[in-house]
Amino acid sequence: MKSIGETLKEAREAKGATIQQIALDLNISKEYLIGLEEEQFEIFPAETYLLGFLRNYSDYLGLDVDKTISLYKNYKISEEPAPLEELVGQQKQPVRIPGKLILIVLLLAVLAGAVWFGIQFFAPRFQESQTAVEIYTPLDYSLDQTSAEWQLHEGDRILVPYQDGEVVMTVALEENRCRIEISDLPAEDINLFPGDEKILPGGDGIPVIRLKLIALDESGARLYAERTDVAAPEVSEAVSNTLPVNPEMVEEAESVLLAGLDRPEDFTLNAQFNNYCLFRYQVDGDAAVEKYYNEGDRIRLDARQQLMIWGSSGGAVSLTISGVTIDPGKSGEVLVKFIKWMENDEGKYDLVLFPVQ
């Protein structure tokens, strides 16, 4: 019988689709799609996410979703240890211990007790003034900005304000890894080895959080944390859902990208992402589209009259419009731009880039 990974991979190859393409279509990170095909189920932050991604992936490939879920459950059962009775077999008759052996053990126990008592009685008493052992009091760190970097110790907590509550992440340090327990995520803990980077995809009261363990030694864990979905203020409904933009929200032109054309022409925006970013765009008044993009992702947008773009972090994306490079902003800085053809005083048309309040 084919495994889950083989079934998914063969279906994808038969469909002629790439991991990159499916990741964009389903808005699922490439890491998780590869994890499903290679049966690396331990990378998922919770089984709830795993089952949800497996359903979406199977449905996308045209597979029987219930059959695929059954394959996964059978896999889980096969990974569970066999009952103790099956491993040890039938219980054997108790072995009788000779009486002489019991007597020898008792004598040895009495002798050991006598030796211990003698050591306690004759040993010099400990000095009353002993060096006090320093007890570390865990600290709380709040991730209420775009990102932060801390030196963490055992028991420290990261507090993430979100919606009407707070997500609590408790740190536990082991010999070669940092383990993070999330209060509102009833699943496996997040395990990070030095250099590891993981992203919590969010949902069910959990924000999108990127965690990276920079270093781990006797001084503690150096951890970088970034929240990419709620760090930036939301664009107002007038900006995200309606075009043209309210004139009161548009500042003076930032730059002219194309100038002096006899009539407006189609223009193209190319975006290349170099970090995790929530990106929203609206082309010529169509419905707004919002997706998460990761490092290495690219998109192309073709527009006729106007284009609105919004990003959670300007430093996470590089932008060019019809071959002209524009400055999206710094890391952690909200990106909001409006591009539109405008008629100038000479009756010609300029493609103008506006910043939006």
MARLOTI-446039 format. One record per residue (C-alpha): residue in one letter; residue number from 0; x, y, z. Coordinates in steps of 0.05 Angstrom, whole numbers, plus 5000, padded with zeros to 4 digits. Layout:
// residues N
(r A, NUM, (X, Y, Z))
...
END
This chain:
// residues 357
(r M, 0, (5000, 5000, 5000))
(r K, 1, (5027, 5069, 4982))
(r S, 2, (5045, 5116, 5039))
(r I, 3, (5014, 5184, 5049))
(r G, 4, (5074, 5220, 5021))
(r E, 5, (5078, 5176, 4959))
(r T, 6, (5004, 5186, 4946))
(r L, 7, (5009, 5262, 4950))
(r K, 8, (5073, 5267, 4909))
(r E, 9, (5048, 5221, 4853))
(r A, 10, (4982, 5259, 4849))
(r R, 11, (5019, 5326, 4846))
(r E, 12, (5066, 5302, 4792))
(r A, 13, (5008, 5273, 4752))
(r K, 14, (4974, 5340, 4757))
(r G, 15, (5038, 5374, 4733))
(r A, 16, (5039, 5423, 4791))
(r T, 17, (5099, 5448, 4830))
(r I, 18, (5105, 5458, 4906))
(r Q, 19, (5116, 5532, 4893))
(r Q, 20, (5052, 5538, 4851))
(r I, 21, (5009, 5500, 4901))
(r A, 22, (5037, 5540, 4960))
(r L, 23, (5012, 5604, 4926))
(r D, 24, (4945, 5575, 4906))
(r L, 25, (4929, 5546, 4975))
(r N, 26, (4965, 5600, 5016))
(r I, 27, (5003, 5544, 5052))
(r S, 28, (5077, 5550, 5067))
(r K, 29, (5123, 5507, 5022))
(r E, 30, (5154, 5479, 5086))
(r Y, 31, (5088, 5446, 5105))
(r L, 32, (5073, 5419, 5035))
(r I, 33, (5142, 5387, 5033))
(r G, 34, (5131, 5361, 5104))
(r L, 35, (5067, 5326, 5081))
(r E, 36, (5100, 5293, 5021))
(r E, 37, (5161, 5271, 5061))
(r E, 38, (5119, 5251, 5122))
(r Q, 39, (5157, 5298, 5168))
(r F, 40, (5095, 5309, 5212))
(r E, 41, (5136, 5333, 5271))
(r I, 42, (5147, 5402, 5238))
(r F, 43, (5073, 5420, 5246))
(r P, 44, (5059, 5462, 5307))
(r A, 45, (4995, 5423, 5321))
(r E, 46, (4958, 5363, 5292))
(r T, 47, (4899, 5410, 5279))
(r Y, 48, (4941, 5448, 5228))
(r L, 49, (4968, 5383, 5198))
(r L, 50, (4898, 5355, 5186))
(r G, 51, (4873, 5421, 5157))
(r F, 52, (4931, 5426, 5109))
(r L, 53, (4925, 5352, 5090))
(r R, 54, (4851, 5362, 5073))
(r N, 55, (4864, 5423, 5030))
(r Y, 56, (4923, 5391, 4994))
(r S, 57, (4885, 5326, 4980))
(r D, 58, (4824, 5364, 4954))
(r Y, 59, (4869, 5408, 4910))
(r L, 60, (4901, 5345, 4880))
(r G, 61, (4832, 5312, 4867))
(r L, 62, (4844, 5257, 4918))
(r D, 63, (4792, 5225, 4963))
(r V, 64, (4800, 5268, 5025))
(r D, 65, (4770, 5217, 5073))
(r K, 66, (4816, 5163, 5046))
(r T, 67, (4877, 5208, 5054))
(r I, 68, (4858, 5224, 5126))
(r S, 69, (4848, 5149, 5139))
(r L, 70, (4918, 5136, 5112))
(r Y, 71, (4946, 5187, 5162))
(r K, 72, (4907, 5157, 5221))
(r N, 73, (4932, 5087, 5202))
(r Y, 74, (5002, 5115, 5200))
(r K, 75, (4993, 5144, 5270))
(r I, 76, (4967, 5077, 5296))
(r S, 77, (5027, 5041, 5266))
(r E, 78, (5074, 5089, 5301))
(r E, 79, (5043, 5077, 5370))
(r P, 80, (5081, 5027, 5414))
(r A, 81, (5051, 4957, 5421))
(r P, 82, (5016, 4940, 5487))
(r L, 83, (5063, 4918, 5542))
(r E, 84, (5031, 4848, 5544))
(r E, 85, (5049, 4836, 5471))
(r L, 86, (5121, 4857, 5482))
(r V, 87, (5135, 4816, 5545))
(r G, 88, (5091, 4757, 5529))
(r Q, 89, (5056, 4714, 5581))
(r Q, 90, (5072, 4730, 5653))
(r K, 91, (5119, 4680, 5682))
(r Q, 92, (5113, 4646, 5750))
(r P, 93, (5148, 4686, 5805))
(r V, 94, (5218, 4664, 5821))
(r R, 95, (5228, 4639, 5892))
(r I, 96, (5285, 4672, 5929))
(r P, 97, (5324, 4625, 5976))
(r G, 98, (5319, 4642, 6050))
(r K, 99, (5394, 4646, 6058))
(r L, 100, (5398, 4700, 6005))
(r I, 101, (5345, 4740, 6041))
(r L, 102, (5384, 4734, 6106))
(r I, 103, (5448, 4757, 6073))
(r V, 104, (5413, 4818, 6043))
(r L, 105, (5384, 4836, 6112))
(r L, 106, (5453, 4831, 6144))
(r L, 107, (5483, 4875, 6090))
(r A, 108, (5428, 4926, 6101))
(r V, 109, (5440, 4927, 6176))
(r L, 110, (5515, 4935, 6164))
(r A, 111, (5504, 4992, 6115))
(r G, 112, (5458, 5027, 6165))
(r A, 113, (5511, 5021, 6219))
(r V, 114, (5565, 5050, 6174))
(r W, 115, (5520, 5108, 6155))
(r F, 116, (5503, 5122, 6227))
(r G, 117, (5576, 5122, 6246))
(r I, 118, (5594, 5171, 6190))
(r Q, 119, (5538, 5218, 6212))
(r F, 120, (5558, 5213, 6285))
(r F, 121, (5633, 5222, 6278))
(r A, 122, (5636, 5268, 6218))
(r P, 123, (5649, 5342, 6233))
(r R, 124, (5588, 5384, 6231))
(r F, 125, (5577, 5429, 6172))
(r Q, 126, (5589, 5502, 6181))
(r E, 127, (5525, 5541, 6191))
(r S, 128, (5546, 5595, 6142))
(r Q, 129, (5539, 5562, 6075))
(r T, 130, (5544, 5599, 6008))
(r A, 131, (5473, 5615, 5988))
(r V, 132, (5450, 5586, 5922))
(r E, 133, (5424, 5640, 5876))
(r I, 134, (5352, 5627, 5855))
(r Y, 135, (5332, 5656, 5788))
(r T, 136, (5265, 5690, 5784))
(r P, 137, (5234, 5683, 5714))
(r L, 138, (5218, 5747, 5677))
(r D, 139, (5162, 5767, 5630))
(r Y, 140, (5177, 5798, 5562))
(r S, 141, (5122, 5831, 5521))
(r L, 142, (5120, 5826, 5445))
(r D, 143, (5077, 5887, 5433))
(r Q, 144, (5120, 5915, 5377))
(r T, 145, (5137, 5889, 5308))
(r S, 146, (5197, 5848, 5332))
(r A, 147, (5244, 5839, 5391))
(r E, 148, (5306, 5801, 5411))
(r W, 149, (5319, 5775, 5482))
(r Q, 150, (5368, 5734, 5524))
(r L, 151, (5320, 5684, 5556))
(r H, 152, (5328, 5636, 5615))
(r E, 153, (5289, 5577, 5643))
(r G, 154, (5218, 5596, 5660))
(r D, 155, (5218, 5664, 5625))
(r R, 156, (5153, 5681, 5590))
(r I, 157, (5138, 5718, 5526))
(r L, 158, (5071, 5755, 5528))
(r V, 159, (5038, 5771, 5462))
(r P, 160, (4978, 5818, 5465))
(r Y, 161, (4928, 5796, 5412))
(r Q, 162, (4855, 5812, 5399))
(r D, 163, (4820, 5817, 5468))
(r G, 164, (4870, 5774, 5505))
(r E, 165, (4942, 5752, 5511))
(r V, 166, (4982, 5693, 5485))
(r V, 167, (5032, 5666, 5536))
(r M, 168, (5095, 5629, 5513))
(r T, 169, (5137, 5596, 5568))
(r V, 170, (5211, 5581, 5556))
(r A, 171, (5245, 5516, 5576))
(r L, 172, (5320, 5505, 5563))
(r E, 173, (5350, 5437, 5551))
(r E, 174, (5421, 5415, 5534))
(r N, 175, (5418, 5431, 5460))
(r R, 176, (5349, 5461, 5447))
(r C, 177, (5299, 5513, 5469))
(r R, 178, (5228, 5488, 5481))
(r I, 179, (5170, 5537, 5479))
(r E, 180, (5102, 5520, 5508))
(r I, 181, (5044, 5562, 5483))
(r S, 182, (4985, 5569, 5530))
(r D, 183, (4930, 5574, 5477))
(r L, 184, (4958, 5520, 5432))
(r P, 185, (4941, 5451, 5462))
(r A, 186, (4991, 5411, 5422))
(r E, 187, (5064, 5394, 5418))
(r D, 188, (5113, 5446, 5444))
(r I, 189, (5156, 5486, 5395))
(r N, 190, (5227, 5458, 5394))
(r L, 191, (5283, 5502, 5367))
(r F, 192, (5356, 5484, 5358))
(r P, 193, (5408, 5539, 5348))
(r G, 194, (5396, 5570, 5279))
(r D, 195, (5326, 5541, 5273))
(r E, 196, (5269, 5585, 5250))
(r K, 197, (5195, 5568, 5255))
(r I, 198, (5131, 5606, 5238))
(r L, 199, (5066, 5596, 5275))
(r P, 200, (5014, 5604, 5220))
(r G, 201, (4962, 5635, 5266))
(r G, 202, (4887, 5624, 5273))
(r D, 203, (4843, 5604, 5332))
(r G, 204, (4866, 5662, 5375))
(r I, 205, (4939, 5655, 5357))
(r P, 206, (4975, 5711, 5317))
(r V, 207, (5025, 5696, 5262))
(r I, 208, (5092, 5694, 5299))
(r R, 209, (5162, 5681, 5271))
(r L, 210, (5212, 5652, 5321))
(r K, 211, (5287, 5643, 5309))
(r L, 212, (5337, 5615, 5359))
(r I, 213, (5401, 5654, 5347))
(r A, 214, (5444, 5621, 5400))
(r L, 215, (5440, 5574, 5460))
(r D, 216, (5494, 5567, 5514))
(r E, 217, (5505, 5570, 5589))
(r S, 218, (5484, 5643, 5590))
(r G, 219, (5414, 5626, 5562))
(r A, 220, (5378, 5628, 5496))
(r R, 221, (5383, 5686, 5447))
(r L, 222, (5314, 5688, 5414))
(r Y, 223, (5287, 5733, 5358))
(r A, 224, (5211, 5740, 5354))
(r E, 225, (5171, 5776, 5301))
(r R, 226, (5096, 5783, 5292))
(r T, 227, (5079, 5798, 5219))
(r D, 228, (5003, 5800, 5219))
(r V, 229, (4984, 5847, 5275))
(r A, 230, (5047, 5889, 5283))
(r A, 231, (5023, 5941, 5233))
(r P, 232, (4959, 5981, 5238))
(r E, 233, (4904, 5959, 5192))
(r V, 234, (4890, 5998, 5129))
(r S, 235, (4822, 6032, 5134))
(r E, 236, (4763, 6002, 5099))
(r A, 237, (4762, 6060, 5050))
(r V, 238, (4832, 6043, 5027))
(r S, 239, (4828, 5967, 5025))
(r N, 240, (4760, 5958, 4994))
(r T, 241, (4746, 6019, 4951))
(r L, 242, (4781, 6051, 4892))
(r P, 243, (4792, 6106, 4874))
(r V, 244, (4821, 6126, 4942))
(r N, 245, (4789, 6180, 4984))
(r P, 246, (4828, 6244, 4964))
(r E, 247, (4835, 6264, 5038))
(r M, 248, (4876, 6200, 5050))
(r V, 249, (4925, 6212, 4992))
(r E, 250, (4985, 6257, 5005))
(r E, 251, (5023, 6295, 4952))
(r A, 252, (5055, 6253, 4898))
(r E, 253, (5116, 6215, 4920))
(r S, 254, (5145, 6208, 4850))
(r V, 255, (5127, 6204, 4776))
(r L, 256, (5143, 6135, 4749))
(r L, 257, (5126, 6147, 4675))
(r A, 258, (5115, 6216, 4645))
(r G, 259, (5088, 6250, 4583))
(r L, 260, (5050, 6193, 4550))
(r D, 261, (4996, 6209, 4499))
(r R, 262, (4948, 6160, 4533))
(r P, 263, (4950, 6113, 4593))
(r E, 264, (4982, 6045, 4581))
(r D, 265, (4981, 5981, 4620))
(r F, 266, (5034, 5979, 4674))
(r T, 267, (5064, 5921, 4714))
(r L, 268, (5086, 5914, 4786))
(r N, 269, (5137, 5860, 4804))
(r A, 270, (5146, 5843, 4878))
(r Q, 271, (5202, 5799, 4905))
(r F, 272, (5198, 5779, 4979))
(r N, 273, (5260, 5772, 5021))
(r N, 274, (5225, 5758, 5087))
(r Y, 275, (5157, 5737, 5114))
(r C, 276, (5103, 5788, 5096))
(r L, 277, (5028, 5797, 5095))
(r F, 278, (5014, 5831, 5028))
(r R, 279, (4948, 5859, 5001))
(r Y, 280, (4933, 5888, 4933))
(r Q, 281, (4875, 5915, 4892))
(r V, 282, (4879, 5923, 4817))
(r D, 283, (4833, 5970, 4778))
(r G, 284, (4778, 5968, 4830))
(r D, 285, (4773, 5892, 4832))
(r A, 286, (4764, 5855, 4897))
(r A, 287, (4824, 5861, 4944))
(r V, 288, (4870, 5800, 4950))
(r E, 289, (4909, 5785, 5013))
(r K, 290, (4962, 5730, 5022))
(r Y, 291, (5023, 5713, 5063))
(r Y, 292, (5089, 5708, 5026))
(r N, 293, (5156, 5681, 5049))
(r E, 294, (5228, 5692, 5028))
(r G, 295, (5239, 5677, 4954))
(r D, 296, (5167, 5686, 4933))
(r R, 297, (5151, 5730, 4873))
(r I, 298, (5087, 5759, 4844))
(r R, 299, (5069, 5801, 4783))
(r L, 300, (5009, 5848, 4779))
(r D, 301, (4984, 5878, 4714))
(r A, 302, (4940, 5941, 4718))
(r R, 303, (4909, 5990, 4669))
(r Q, 304, (4889, 6051, 4709))
(r Q, 305, (4907, 6044, 4782))
(r L, 306, (4936, 5998, 4835))
(r M, 307, (4934, 5998, 4911))
(r I, 308, (4985, 5957, 4951))
(r W, 309, (4994, 5945, 5026))
(r G, 310, (5047, 5906, 5063))
(r S, 311, (5060, 5890, 5136))
(r S, 312, (5135, 5905, 5130))
(r G, 313, (5166, 5950, 5076))
(r G, 314, (5234, 5918, 5087))
(r A, 315, (5208, 5849, 5069))
(r V, 316, (5195, 5863, 4996))
(r S, 317, (5229, 5895, 4935))
(r L, 318, (5184, 5930, 4884))
(r T, 319, (5191, 5952, 4812))
(r I, 320, (5137, 5985, 4770))
(r S, 321, (5147, 5980, 4695))
(r G, 322, (5222, 5975, 4707))
(r V, 323, (5225, 6032, 4757))
(r T, 324, (5248, 6012, 4827))
(r I, 325, (5209, 6044, 4884))
(r D, 326, (5226, 6048, 4958))
(r P, 327, (5176, 6005, 4998))
(r G, 328, (5202, 6028, 5066))
(r K, 329, (5242, 5999, 5124))
(r S, 330, (5234, 5933, 5161))
(r G, 331, (5174, 5935, 5207))
(r E, 332, (5147, 5997, 5172))
(r V, 333, (5078, 5992, 5141))
(r L, 334, (5078, 5996, 5065))
(r V, 335, (5017, 6032, 5034))
(r K, 336, (5022, 6058, 4962))
(r F, 337, (4973, 6081, 4909))
(r I, 338, (4993, 6082, 4835))
(r K, 339, (4949, 6117, 4784))
(r W, 340, (4950, 6149, 4715))
(r M, 341, (4940, 6225, 4720))
(r E, 342, (4930, 6278, 4666))
(r N, 343, (4981, 6334, 4671))
(r D, 344, (4976, 6408, 4652))
(r E, 345, (5000, 6393, 4581))
(r G, 346, (4944, 6343, 4567))
(r K, 347, (4993, 6285, 4573))
(r Y, 348, (4989, 6227, 4622))
(r D, 349, (5037, 6212, 4680))
(r L, 350, (5039, 6148, 4722))
(r V, 351, (5043, 6176, 4792))
(r L, 352, (5061, 6141, 4857))
(r F, 353, (5024, 6168, 4919))
(r P, 354, (5038, 6150, 4992))
(r V, 355, (4974, 6138, 5032))
(r Q, 356, (4961, 6161, 5103))
END
